[in-house]
Amino acid sequence: MLPDDVLLEIFDSCSLDVDQWLYAHAWQTLVHVCRQWRCVVFGSPHRLNLQLVCSTETPAKDTLNIWPPLPLLIHADESETSGVGNIVAALERSDRVCEISISTSRSQSEELWKAMQEPFPKLTYLDVASNDEHEPVLPTLPDSFLGGSAPSLRSLILEYVPFPGIPKLLLSAPNLAELSLSTIPPSGYISPEAMVTGFSALTRLERLFLDFESPLPRPDRQTRRLPPPTRCVLLALARFKFKGASEYLDDLVAHIDLPRLNAFSIIFFEQRHLDTPHLVQFIRRTPYSKAFGKAHITIYIGDAVMVNLSSQTFGHGELNLALLSTVPEWHISSLTQACTSSLPALPALEDLYLHGDRLGLTSVDLQHFIGNHQWLGLLRPFVYVKNLYVSEEFVPSIVSALQELIGDRTTEVLPILQNIFLEEPQPSGPVQEGIGQFVSARQLIGHPITVSFRDIIPKQDRYPELFTL
């Protein structure tokens, strides 16, 4: 028979190798083997991280008293439509609950919200979501949610759950490291100023995700205040993802500084005009903005346009900016406006990649949607680019646009360009003729350009990743 200390070492190693939720069930098997094992397990509940899992199938009222008063993990899967009473019974042990992960319906939520009005002093993880996106939005969480206090909370994830009073809760959550508010409905709108007030206590926040269901309501331009002389500084925040109206983000970043921001992703709803002066200043204040060396521009015809900026220094800093747009004719003009209104000068950016997903459209169709003047307008802000990479979808269009840069306009766009790489292994006559005219025009003024034809232009498809934290 093994001594107790050896058994404890074995049980402890098992707890490190098993998923937390699985281990919360597995240790119960150990205590039923024999009295010695039961004494070893219950004698070291903290070292073995003993916890009880409560689900919709757990008869909490009858079984929780059988076990020692261990921490509770409450988990209600979105496929489970009954048993809310068992979850409520577990929530009533609020002094023991450390994790909550529930997906609820509108009919169940009111009962759950009522059970969650008490303080949960040991709660470290909270994930609440609607289990049916086609249902009406869930009832608004009251200001008394969690007793208005979350001192131990490390992760807060709400999906399609209106909670306009969340800034008050955030002020009581100094240990929060992850905040994800996704698909925020209009009924859960929180003003940028109120949001910043909540952020002021989050000195340990590392990841932030704000995702609005729609661009409305928007901040009132007539009542928007100037940025304050001092800003809320979130020293630990490294990842920030936002989806919503450009005015909202511009107001928000006017009031915050993120000196350790490493990855910044933005999705703006479809809009014709962008006015984001504070966003430009905010990006300029990030530690890596002057080190962006590459830009990948990707156009998803009829869906969205995106620019990805990346740096090989400062911990591989990255910025993604996407604009949702269902109108192909607006793609380039919207992206051009975003680049000019939202991005500062990028002196280290020498490599520019142009990619596309034309969804069955021909080159002729693309040239109908995107004219030469639009392409030139998009390229104009990238004055430090030395290497231009063009995927096959856009080769005819880009070459046609560059062909216009002759005479006084020769260096109007991409003035220090040195190399062009075209994904066109067997270039057609018009492509060869057009690129030849551009190269000759640059040669005449002492700015030679080398043109290479390639089978593949490297892609950097970041669009799907924008939607996850």
C-alpha positions as a printed NumPy array, in Angstrom:
array([[  0.   ,   0.   ,   0.   ],
       [  1.378,   3.391,  -0.979],
       [  1.909,   5.988,   1.767],
       [ -0.345,   9.058,   1.853],
       [  2.322,  11.503,   0.662],
       [  3.022,   9.404,  -2.442],
       [ -0.683,   9.132,  -3.241],
       [ -1.024,  12.892,  -2.851],
       [  1.81 ,  13.475,  -5.328],
       [  0.149,  11.121,  -7.824],
       [ -3.276,  12.736,  -7.439],
       [ -1.709,  16.188,  -7.737],
       [  0.043,  15.284, -10.993],
       [ -3.241,  13.933, -12.381],
       [ -4.962,  17.229, -11.615],
       [ -2.389,  19.063, -13.747],
       [ -2.853,  16.795, -16.777],
       [ -6.676,  16.844, -16.975],
       [ -8.998,  19.569, -18.198],
       [-10.434,  21.575, -15.294],
       [-14.058,  20.625, -15.989],
       [-13.181,  16.937, -16.407],
       [-11.09 ,  16.884, -13.243],
       [-13.96 ,  18.423, -11.273],
       [-15.795,  15.153, -12.013],
       [-12.799,  12.797, -11.952],
       [-11.732,  13.315,  -8.344],
       [-15.116,  12.027,  -7.176],
       [-14.157,   8.637,  -8.583],
       [-10.983,   8.652,  -6.485],
       [-12.801,   9.144,  -3.172],
       [-14.964,   6.071,  -3.835],
       [-11.99 ,   3.707,  -4.237],
       [-11.212,   3.291,  -0.533],
       [-11.107,   5.101,   2.805],
       [ -7.381,   5.942,   2.482],
       [ -7.843,   7.601,  -0.902],
       [-10.86 ,   9.486,   0.399],
       [ -8.885,  10.799,   3.386],
       [ -5.955,  11.837,   1.161],
       [ -8.207,  13.679,  -1.287],
       [-10.35 ,  15.468,   1.284],
       [ -7.286,  16.212,   3.388],
       [ -5.78 ,  18.471,   0.661],
       [ -8.707,  20.216,  -1.066],
       [ -6.713,  23.339,  -1.965],
       [ -3.659,  21.571,  -3.343],
       [ -5.821,  19.222,  -5.41 ],
       [ -8.077,  22.119,  -6.452],
       [-11.233,  20.209,  -5.556],
       [-14.382,  21.691,  -7.091],
       [-17.95 ,  20.595,  -7.738],
       [-19.608,  20.942, -11.142],
       [-23.288,  21.883, -11.187],
       [-25.274,  21.591, -14.416],
       [-28.948,  21.549, -15.316],
       [-28.889,  17.803, -14.569],
       [-27.365,  18.209, -11.1  ],
       [-30.011,  18.009,  -8.338],
       [-28.198,  20.715,  -6.389],
       [-30.694,  20.964,  -3.519],
       [-30.28 ,  17.281,  -2.704],
       [-26.604,  16.618,  -3.47 ],
       [-24.547,  19.669,  -2.518],
       [-24.92 ,  18.929,   1.185],
       [-23.434,  15.455,   0.675],
       [-20.025,  16.856,  -0.213],
       [-17.734,  19.172,   1.749],
       [-18.315,  22.921,   1.076],
       [-16.095,  22.982,  -2.02 ],
       [-15.975,  25.714,  -4.707],
       [-18.74 ,  25.415,  -7.323],
       [-18.459,  25.49 , -11.126],
       [-21.855,  26.183, -12.7  ],
       [-22.225,  25.125, -16.307],
       [-25.433,  25.112, -18.382],
       [-24.946,  24.04 , -21.975],
       [-26.857,  25.869, -24.692],
       [-28.469,  22.609, -25.868],
       [-30.096,  22.077, -22.477],
       [-33.549,  23.637, -22.293],
       [-34.714,  22.414, -18.877],
       [-33.34 ,  22.129, -15.363],
       [-33.007,  25.845, -14.71 ],
       [-34.175,  25.136, -11.148],
       [-31.014,  23.133, -10.518],
       [-28.885,  26.057, -11.714],
       [-30.789,  28.451,  -9.473],
       [-30.251,  26.154,  -6.488],
       [-26.514,  26.18 ,  -7.148],
       [-26.458,  29.968,  -7.606],
       [-28.033,  30.347,  -4.176],
       [-24.68 ,  29.129,  -2.754],
       [-23.179,  32.397,  -3.965],
       [-20.405,  32.374,  -1.348],
       [-18.963,  29.201,  -2.959],
       [-19.431,  29.861,  -6.684],
       [-16.13 ,  30.488,  -8.491],
       [-17.142,  29.987, -12.151],
       [-20.379,  30.471, -14.092],
       [-20.861,  29.545, -17.737],
       [-24.483,  29.609, -18.857],
       [-26.347,  29.955, -22.111],
       [-29.917,  30.952, -21.418],
       [-33.184,  31.807, -23.14 ],
       [-35.421,  34.788, -22.503],
       [-37.921,  32.647, -20.605],
       [-35.23 ,  31.298, -18.261],
       [-33.166,  34.442, -17.815],
       [-35.468,  36.349, -15.456],
       [-35.278,  33.525, -12.907],
       [-31.496,  33.381, -13.285],
       [-31.079,  37.164, -13.02 ],
       [-33.103,  37.113,  -9.778],
       [-30.8  ,  34.442,  -8.335],
       [-27.719,  36.49 ,  -9.223],
       [-28.506,  39.637,  -7.252],
       [-26.39 ,  38.573,  -4.283],
       [-22.615,  39.175,  -4.063],
       [-20.401,  36.369,  -5.423],
       [-17.155,  37.096,  -3.546],
       [-15.202,  34.117,  -5.001],
       [-16.421,  34.364,  -8.599],
       [-13.442,  34.467, -10.997],
       [-15.075,  33.567, -14.347],
       [-18.46 ,  34.602, -15.744],
       [-19.737,  33.76 , -19.225],
       [-23.394,  34.502, -20.017],
       [-24.916,  34.233, -23.488],
       [-28.251,  33.955, -25.259],
       [-28.796,  30.429, -26.562],
       [-30.867,  31.523, -29.555],
       [-29.805,  34.43 , -31.718],
       [-33.257,  34.456, -33.323],
       [-34.993,  35.104, -30.005],
       [-35.766,  38.606, -28.776],
       [-32.909,  40.093, -26.823],
       [-32.584,  38.932, -23.214],
       [-33.932,  41.175, -20.428],
       [-31.538,  43.871, -19.256],
       [-29.252,  42.93 , -16.398],
       [-30.069,  45.12 , -13.378],
       [-27.526,  47.351, -11.64 ],
       [-27.79 ,  44.997,  -8.643],
       [-26.369,  42.109, -10.705],
       [-23.795,  40.201,  -8.586],
       [-24.676,  42.544,  -5.763],
       [-22.92 ,  45.285,  -7.718],
       [-19.534,  43.872,  -6.751],
       [-17.046,  41.464,  -8.352],
       [-13.8  ,  41.641,  -6.337],
       [-12.338,  38.314,  -7.55 ],
       [-13.576,  38.339, -11.147],
       [-10.865,  37.621, -13.742],
       [-12.945,  37.024, -16.901],
       [-16.276,  38.617, -17.808],
       [-17.905,  37.492, -21.069],
       [-21.389,  38.626, -22.102],
       [-22.94 ,  37.791, -25.468],
       [-26.169,  39.457, -26.622],
       [-26.892,  40.43 , -23.021],
       [-27.821,  44.087, -22.389],
       [-26.089,  45.498, -19.317],
       [-25.945,  49.309, -19.479],
       [-24.966,  49.399, -15.797],
       [-21.733,  47.477, -16.331],
       [-19.417,  50.474, -15.633],
       [-20.511,  50.355, -11.988],
       [-19.653,  46.659, -11.75 ],
       [-16.269,  47.201, -13.418],
       [-15.34 ,  49.722, -10.737],
       [-15.547,  46.854,  -8.215],
       [-13.494,  44.389, -10.319],
       [ -9.823,  45.385,  -9.957],
       [ -8.611,  41.864, -10.808],
       [-10.369,  41.658, -14.19 ],
       [ -7.995,  40.458, -16.939],
       [-10.484,  39.715, -19.741],
       [-13.569,  41.718, -20.714],
       [-15.624,  40.591, -23.707],
       [-18.939,  42.279, -24.515],
       [-20.126,  40.858, -27.835],
       [-23.232,  41.582, -29.9  ],
       [-24.206,  44.431, -27.573],
       [-27.858,  45.221, -28.448],
       [-29.086,  48.84 , -28.644],
       [-30.866,  48.339, -25.303],
       [-27.462,  47.693, -23.739],
       [-25.769,  50.793, -25.124],
       [-23.085,  52.312, -22.878],
       [-21.654,  55.72 , -23.736],
       [-17.88 ,  55.953, -24.345],
       [-17.509,  58.241, -21.333],
       [-19.323,  55.775, -19.051],
       [-17.233,  52.924, -20.399],
       [-14.002,  54.791, -19.66 ],
       [-15.234,  55.427, -16.118],
       [-15.552,  51.669, -15.657],
       [-12.127,  51.073, -17.195],
       [-10.462,  53.35 , -14.661],
       [-10.34 ,  50.563, -12.03 ],
       [ -9.104,  47.816, -14.381],
       [ -5.381,  48.061, -13.769],
       [ -4.878,  44.368, -14.632],
       [ -7.006,  44.197, -17.783],
       [ -5.127,  42.35 , -20.552],
       [ -7.791,  41.655, -23.215],
       [-10.729,  43.832, -24.261],
       [-13.424,  43.038, -26.854],
       [-16.305,  45.42 , -27.577],
       [-18.713,  44.266, -30.292],
       [-21.95 ,  46.163, -30.983],
       [-24.86 ,  44.504, -32.775],
       [-25.526,  47.617, -34.859],
       [-24.038,  51.091, -35.384],
       [-26.984,  52.655, -33.518],
       [-27.243,  54.536, -31.315],
       [-24.212,  56.68 , -32.102],
       [-22.553,  59.254, -29.848],
       [-24.138,  62.692, -30.233],
       [-21.734,  64.872, -32.215],
       [-23.297,  68.043, -30.806],
       [-22.596,  67.093, -27.188],
       [-19.255,  65.318, -27.587],
       [-16.642,  66.724, -25.273],
       [-13.019,  67.467, -25.973],
       [-10.596,  64.789, -24.704],
       [ -9.625,  65.371, -21.083],
       [ -6.149,  66.657, -20.133],
       [ -5.479,  63.29 , -18.452],
       [ -6.486,  59.892, -19.803],
       [ -7.338,  56.545, -18.273],
       [ -4.176,  54.43 , -18.591],
       [ -4.569,  50.648, -18.862],
       [ -1.019,  49.478, -18.312],
       [ -1.596,  45.731, -18.8  ],
       [ -3.898,  45.75 , -21.85 ],
       [ -2.242,  43.994, -24.801],
       [ -5.184,  42.987, -27.058],
       [ -8.076,  45.238, -28.031],
       [-10.787,  44.352, -30.541],
       [-13.667,  46.626, -31.462],
       [-16.691,  46.375, -33.755],
       [-19.081,  49.296, -34.004],
       [-19.472,  52.876, -35.181],
       [-16.335,  54.886, -35.928],
       [-17.564,  57.812, -33.805],
       [-17.82 ,  55.561, -30.767],
       [-14.27 ,  54.262, -31.078],
       [-12.945,  57.755, -31.738],
       [-14.587,  59.029, -28.548],
       [-13.365,  56.027, -26.568],
       [ -9.689,  56.215, -27.536],
       [ -9.68 ,  59.958, -26.894],
       [-10.01 ,  59.086, -23.202],
       [ -7.613,  56.127, -22.845],
       [ -3.944,  55.231, -23.258],
       [ -2.745,  51.652, -23.815],
       [  1.057,  51.786, -23.626],
       [  1.471,  47.996, -23.949],
       [ -1.063,  47.407, -26.715],
       [  0.265,  44.713, -29.03 ],
       [ -2.728,  43.698, -31.168],
       [ -5.47 ,  46.141, -32.189],
       [ -8.375,  45.038, -34.428],
       [-11.15 ,  47.333, -35.645],
       [-14.333,  46.609, -37.598],
       [-16.459,  49.574, -38.632],
       [-20.016,  49.206, -39.871],
       [-20.781,  50.379, -43.376],
       [-20.651,  54.164, -43.568],
       [-19.701,  56.621, -46.274],
       [-17.843,  59.147, -44.129],
       [-15.27 ,  58.563, -41.412],
       [-14.11 ,  61.244, -39.013],
       [-11.64 ,  59.787, -36.524],
       [ -9.003,  62.376, -35.55 ],
       [ -8.575,  60.95 , -32.049],
       [ -8.019,  57.463, -33.451],
       [ -5.067,  58.744, -35.487],
       [ -3.504,  60.225, -32.368],
       [ -4.235,  57.058, -30.396],
       [ -2.515,  54.81 , -32.946],
       [  0.405,  57.208, -33.06 ],
       [  0.779,  56.764, -29.282],
       [  1.038,  52.956, -29.523],
       [  4.597,  51.665, -29.026],
       [  4.824,  49.968, -32.421],
       [  3.148,  52.458, -34.769],
       [  6.46 ,  53.721, -36.139],
       [  7.663,  50.16 , -36.727],
       [  4.942,  48.88 , -39.074],
       [  6.882,  47.39 , -41.97 ],
       [  4.16 ,  45.585, -43.948],
       [  0.618,  46.339, -45.033],
       [ -1.751,  43.722, -46.445],
       [ -4.878,  45.144, -48.064],
       [ -7.592,  42.57 , -48.73 ],
       [-10.838,  43.267, -50.554],
       [-13.766,  40.865, -50.136],
       [-16.071,  42.001, -52.933],
       [-19.593,  42.597, -51.609],
       [-18.578,  41.926, -48.004],
       [-15.725,  43.928, -46.519],
       [-12.344,  45.556, -47.028],
       [ -9.434,  45.273, -44.646],
       [ -5.931,  46.548, -44.074],
       [ -3.513,  44.648, -41.857],
       [ -0.377,  46.383, -40.578],
       [  2.334,  44.31 , -38.953],
       [  5.669,  44.87 , -37.275],
       [  8.525,  42.443, -36.731],
       [  9.663,  44.369, -33.677],
       [  7.914,  45.401, -30.448],
       [  6.592,  41.867, -29.933],
       [  5.237,  41.629, -33.487],
       [  2.73 ,  44.462, -33.044],
       [ -0.303,  44.292, -35.323],
       [ -3.187,  46.499, -36.408],
       [ -6.247,  45.295, -38.337],
       [ -8.781,  47.757, -39.734],
       [-11.847,  46.387, -41.54 ],
       [-14.913,  48.079, -42.975],
       [-18.107,  46.156, -43.613],
       [-19.57 ,  47.074, -46.986],
       [-22.076,  45.367, -49.271],
       [-21.611,  47.91 , -52.082],
       [-18.596,  47.006, -54.279],
       [-18.383,  50.552, -55.664],
       [-17.72 ,  51.85 , -52.125],
       [-14.944,  49.405, -51.223],
       [-11.894,  51.355, -52.298],
       [-13.238,  54.816, -51.494],
       [-14.215,  53.664, -47.982],
       [-10.844,  52.034, -47.38 ],
       [ -9.022,  55.096, -48.724],
       [-10.942,  57.309, -46.357],
       [-10.197,  54.942, -43.471],
       [ -6.474,  54.95 , -44.228],
       [ -6.292,  58.733, -44.519],
       [ -8.53 ,  59.537, -41.543],
       [ -7.508,  56.769, -39.135],
       [ -3.851,  55.994, -39.786],
       [ -0.845,  58.204, -39.03 ],
       [  2.184,  58.449, -41.292],
       [  4.007,  55.107, -41.449],
       [  7.673,  55.836, -42.237],
       [  8.861,  52.225, -41.814],
       [  6.206,  50.707, -44.093],
       [  8.103,  49.489, -47.156],
       [  6.051,  46.439, -48.274],
       [  2.479,  46.732, -49.555],
       [  0.394,  43.686, -50.547],
       [ -2.901,  43.877, -52.462],
       [ -5.17 ,  40.82 , -52.271],
       [ -8.715,  40.152, -53.383],
       [-11.635,  37.76 , -53.308],
       [-13.723,  38.63 , -56.317],
       [-16.394,  35.918, -55.811],
       [-16.677,  34.975, -59.476],
       [-16.312,  38.495, -60.852],
       [-14.136,  38.957, -63.919],
       [-11.355,  41.506, -64.271],
       [-13.702,  43.572, -66.418],
       [-16.305,  43.557, -63.614],
       [-13.692,  44.664, -61.106],
       [-12.573,  47.546, -63.279],
       [-16.242,  48.579, -63.516],
       [-16.593,  48.666, -59.721],
       [-13.126,  50.084, -59.007],
       [-11.817,  52.824, -61.309],
       [ -8.229,  53.946, -61.819],
       [ -8.73 ,  57.087, -59.731],
       [ -9.899,  54.933, -56.804],
       [ -6.818,  52.714, -56.927],
       [ -4.514,  55.728, -57.101],
       [ -6.339,  57.326, -54.183],
       [ -5.854,  54.171, -52.114],
       [ -2.134,  53.986, -52.885],
       [ -1.473,  57.683, -52.291],
       [ -1.074,  57.532, -48.452],
       [  1.65 ,  54.868, -48.686],
       [  4.45 ,  57.244, -49.584],
       [  7.243,  55.15 , -48.058],
       [  6.473,  51.892, -49.889],
       [  9.386,  50.401, -51.83 ],
       [  7.906,  46.997, -52.73 ],
       [  4.418,  46.494, -54.182],
       [  2.877,  43.002, -54.373],
       [ -0.313,  42.507, -56.412],
       [ -2.42 ,  39.317, -56.512],
       [ -3.802,  38.101, -59.817],
       [ -7.315,  39.486, -59.212],
       [ -6.064,  43.049, -59.314],
       [ -3.126,  42.918, -61.722],
       [ -5.038,  44.342, -64.757],
       [ -6.679,  47.061, -62.623],
       [ -3.486,  48.149, -60.843],
       [ -1.45 ,  48.172, -64.048],
       [ -4.15 ,  50.253, -65.751],
       [ -4.063,  52.735, -62.854],
       [ -0.254,  52.992, -62.79 ],
       [ -0.291,  53.569, -66.532],
       [ -1.848,  56.977, -65.852],
       [  1.199,  58.139, -63.88 ],
       [  3.113,  59.899, -66.616],
       [  4.437,  63.413, -67.126],
       [  3.846,  65.662, -64.128],
       [  2.054,  62.818, -62.331],
       [  4.918,  60.312, -62.524],
       [  5.719,  60.368, -58.769],
       [  2.279,  61.406, -57.575],
       [  1.735,  57.932, -56.075],
       [  4.321,  55.595, -54.503],
       [  7.132,  58.11 , -55.098],
       [ 10.025,  55.888, -53.926],
       [  8.756,  52.574, -55.315],
       [ 11.584,  50.234, -56.342],
       [ 10.021,  46.824, -57.029],
       [  6.69 ,  45.523, -58.336],
       [  5.741,  41.856, -57.943],
       [  2.762,  40.738, -60.021],
       [  0.999,  37.408, -59.568],
       [  0.904,  36.862, -63.308],
       [  3.214,  34.03 , -64.474],
       [  2.181,  34.58 , -68.129],
       [  1.356,  38.284, -68.439],
       [ -0.959,  39.326, -71.238],
       [ -0.08 ,  41.908, -73.837],
       [ -2.05 ,  44.75 , -72.171],
       [ -0.399,  44.029, -68.824],
       [  3.105,  44.013, -70.314],
       [  2.428,  47.16 , -72.31 ],
       [  0.876,  49.039, -69.387],
       [  3.551,  48.185, -66.839],
       [  6.212,  48.935, -69.417],
       [  4.89 ,  52.488, -69.872],
       [  4.935,  53.087, -66.114],
       [  8.479,  51.73 , -65.742],
       [  9.687,  53.854, -68.666],
       [  8.156,  56.991, -67.155],
       [  9.987,  56.358, -63.869],
       [ 13.213,  55.571, -65.711],
       [ 13.137,  58.969, -67.424],
       [ 13.206,  60.818, -64.098],
       [ 15.915,  58.632, -62.551],
       [ 13.691,  56.363, -60.459],
       [ 14.181,  52.873, -61.941],
       [ 11.713,  50.119, -61.032],
       [ 12.175,  46.364, -61.314],
       [  9.132,  44.297, -62.289],
       [  8.853,  40.59 , -61.443],
       [  6.136,  38.152, -62.416],
       [  5.345,  35.455, -59.832],
       [  3.153,  32.385, -59.511],
       [  2.066,  33.207, -55.945],
       [  1.917,  36.378, -53.862],
       [  2.012,  35.599, -50.084],
       [ -1.297,  36.231, -48.352],
       [ -2.065,  37.25 , -44.793],
       [ -5.754,  36.557, -44.307],
       [ -6.69 ,  38.075, -40.94 ],
       [-10.359,  38.837, -41.567],
       [-11.967,  35.861, -39.711],
       [ -9.743,  36.406, -36.645],
       [-11.144,  39.871, -36.062],
       [-14.279,  38.458, -34.487],
       [-12.66 ,  36.541, -31.613],
       [-10.779,  37.666, -28.581]])
